[in-house]
């Protein structure tokens, strides 16, 4: 019968350090002690000494060494026990790192925020207004570029605490927003920017049902792909005439402005308006047409600020997240009053 009491751990296990676990992961990732040493900024002898210690420790505890040498210049071989311990090391260090970040976040010592390229200006304006308060409290603020398609994933993983950006909202699928609290800046549809002459593509708008007849420049993923999927289904590429598929908007602008491709590029209305106003010079000279969504369910771009639901309520009013949220909310209120 097991006796109740404090848990008992092998003394050799307790002598294993987190630094040794990090070294084990580095060797697993880079293949050799020399490559791991270069990655860690250490001497090879230091890394090799830690490997030898780990081999002795877990060879005694488990009955099998963790790594085996395979000759000069060759990657070491991880045994089955070694592979198991690599995963345990990764989990252990990850759990500690997450726990420390959670503690710092709860105490208001750190805040990680992100924005897409086209919303960075709004975020930085608000950050400027809270910077003095952050400096007084010693808040470690990290600002990160986030791609539209990764916005919610990086919130859910707790890599970011707040993001400014755009998401696609499709009628009947609004429950995707339930896990998040948001400040809604605007909702809009999509537009095309085109180098086609008016005689080939008259304005001021174009119907979504007419898009299959146009040579299109479309993003490989992100917001535009979500629109096209909502309108034409997952196989939208079979329904459309795609002249070019791109990863970044700037590449599409270059294609159209150079004349290498003649067609219409699908973009969010915010980007189209920026191009039309001249504040997006890389898209200068392209003509804007609004797209009328006359196929599929109603689909919109929602631009705003997002955080995990419940986070703000769990902190006091002076927590860095709440200070920045309030600054963004006031900016949004002023913008609507000025319209």
N, C-alpha and C positions, 0 to 999 in steps of 0.2 A: 504494500500500500504506500502511495506517495505521501510524503510528509509536507505539510504546509510550511512555508517559510520563504525567505528571500531566494530568488532564483540563483542557481549555481552555474557559473561559466568556467570553462577551462582557462587556466592562467595564461596559456599560450595565446588563446584567442584574445584575451584582454590586453595583451601586449601588442597586438596588431593595430597599427595607426591608420587614420584616414589618409595620410600622405602615402603610405604603402599601398592602399587601395587605389589611390589616384595613379600611382606608378604602374600598378597592374593594368589598369584601363589604358594607359598610354602605350604600354608595350603591346597590348592586344590590338590597339588601333593602328600602331605604326610598324609593328612587326618585329623590331629588334630593340635591344637595349640602347644601341647607339642612336637610332632614329627617335626613340622615346626621350632620350637625354637631350637631343637637340630641341625637341618640341617643348620640353619642360625647362630648358635653359640650365641644365645641370651637366656634371661630368658623367661620362658613361660608367665609371667605376661606382658612383653613388647609386645609379639605377640598378646596376648589376648586383650590388650588395643587397639592395632591398628585395630584388627577385630571389636571391639565394636564401634570404631570411624567410620569405613567404613560402618557398619550396620546403624548407626544413619544418616550418611551423605546421603547414597543412599536410605535408607528407606524414608527420607524426600523428596529426589529428584525424586524417581521413584515410591514410594508407596509400596515397598516390601524390606525387609531385604535381605542381600546377603547370609548369612549362618544362619543355625538353629542348636542349640545344640541337641544332641540325647541321652544324658546320659553319665555317667562317663565311659571313656575308649572306647567309640564309636566314629567313624569318624563323623565329622560335616556333615550336609546335605546342599548342595548348592541349592538354589532356582533357578528358571528359570532366574531371574534377575541376580543372582550370577554367573550362568554359562555364561551369556552374558557378564558380566563385566570381568570375567576371560579372555575371548577371547580378549576383548578390551585391557586389561592390557598387555596380551602377545604381541599383535600387537604393542601397544604403546612403550613398552620397547624394543622390537625387532627393531622397526623403528629408535628409538634413538640410539641404539647400532650400527646398520648398518650405520647410518649417521655419528656417531663419527669415526667409523673405516674408512669410505670413506674419511673423512676430513684428518685423520692422514695419510692415504695412499697417498692422493693427495699431501700433504705437505712433504712426505718422512719421516715421523716420525715412521712408522711401516711397516714391510714387513713380510708376511706369506708365507712360501715356504714348499713344501713337496717332498718326494721321496719314491719310493718303496725301499725295503730292498737292492736290488741288484744294485741300482743306487745311494745309499747314499754316497758312497765314492767319486764319481764324483762331487756331489753337495758340499760336505764338502771341497774338494780341492779348488773349486772356492770361497766358502765362506771365506776360510782362506786368499785369496788374496784381498778381499774387507773389511776384518774385521777392519783394521785401519781406513779406510774412514768411516765406519759405526760408529765406536767408537767416532770419532771426531764430527760426526753429531748427536750423541745420538739416532741412529736408534734402535728401538726395533725389533729384528729379532726373529721370531718364526719358528722353524723347526719341521715338523710333519711327522710321518709315514703315508703313504697313500697306500691303496690297489689298485691294478691295475684296478679293476672294478669300483672304485670310482673316478678315476683320473679326468675325465672331469666334473663329477657332482660337485666336490668340487671346481673346477675352476669357473663353471657357478654360483654357489651360492656365490661366492666371499669370501668363507672361506679361500681359498688360492689364492695367486697372481701368483705363478710360481710352476710348478711341473716337476720333472725328473722321467721318467718312460716309460712304454711300452704300446702301443695300437695295436690292430689288424686292419689292413687295408685290405679290401676285394675289389677286382676289381669290379668297377661299383658303389662302395659305398664311394668313396673318399671324397664326399661332407661333410661327418661327420667331416672332419678336417677344414672346412672353417671358423668356428668361432674362430680358434686359430692360433697364430703365433708360429712357431716352429723352433728349431735347430735340424736337423735330424742327429743323431749319426750313426745309421746303420739300415739296413733292413735285415731280415733273416727269415728263416722258423722255423720249429720245429724239435726236435730230440726225440729219446727215450733213456732212460737209463734203462738197463736191467740186470737182474741176470740170464737170460736164457743162457745156453751154446751155443757156435757157431753152434753145430750140430743141435740144435733146431731153432736157429735164426741166420743164417749166415749174415755177413756184406758185405760191409761197410755201406749199407743203406737198407731201407725198403720202399716199396711203400705205399702210403696212402690207395690204394685199397686193400692192404693185411692186414691192421690193424684189420678188423673184425675177422680175424682168430687167433688173438693173445689175450692172457689174459692181459688186460690193467689196469693200475692204472691211473686214470684221476682226475683232479680237478673238484670240484662240480660247479665252476663258473670261471670267469676271462678269460684270454687269450685262454687257451686250449679249453674251452667250445665254444668260438667264432670260433676257427678253426674247431672243429668237427661239429658245426652247419652249417658252410659254406660248408663243404665237404659232410655231410650226412643228413642235415636238422635238424629241431628242435627236432625230435624224434631219435637223434643219438644213444641214449641208447638202442633202440630196434635193431639197426644195429650192435652194437659192443658187444664184450664179456668183460664185465667190472668186473675184479677181485676185485677191491677196488675203492671206490670213496672217495676222501680226500678233506679236507679244506685247508691244508697247505702242501707245498712241503716236509718239513722236516719229516712229518708223513709218506709220501710215501717212502722217502729214508730209513727210519727205517724199514718199512715193507719189502722192497726188500733186504736190507742188512741182516736182521734177518733170511730170508728164509721162513718166515711165508707165504708170497705170492711169487709165481714164475710168473714173467711176465715182462711187459715193461711199463715204466712210461713215459708219454708224458710231455716234458718240452720245454721251449724256447731254442734256440741254445746257447744263452749266458750262461744259467745255465749249459747246457751240456758241454760247453767248460771249464767252471770253475771247474766242477767235474773232467773232464779229465786232467786238468792241476794240480790238487791237491789243488787249492785254495778254494774248497768247500769240506772240509774233511768229512762232514756228508754224502756225496754221494760217498765217496771213494770206489773203488772196483767194481763199476758198469760200464758196458760197454756201450759205446755211438754208436748209429747208426743214421744217418741223415734220415729224412723222406722226400721222394719225393712226392710232391703234384700232383698226377696224376688224382684226382677226383675233381669235383666242380670248382668254380672260383679261380683264383690266389689269394692266401691269404698270407700275410706276417706280421711279427712282426716289428713294427716301434718303435725303441728306441730313445728317445730324450728329449728335453726340450720344455715345452709348457706354453704359457700364453695367456690370452684373447686378441684377435686381437683388436688393437687400443689403448690398455693401454699404451704401451711403447711410442707410438707417442704423447700421450697426456702429457707426462712428459719431463722435460729437461734431458740433457745427464748425469747429476750428480745425478739423482734420484736413490735411492737404487735399484729399479727394473732394470734400465738400466745398472747400474754398475755391478750387478751380471750377467745379461744377456751377457754383453760383456766379462766378465771373462770366462763364460761357452763357448762362441763362440770361444775365443782364445784357450782354452783347446782343443776344437773339431778340430780346424785348425791344431794345433800342432800334434794331434793324426793322422790326415790324412797324414800330411807331413812325419811323421815317418814311415809310412807303406811301 
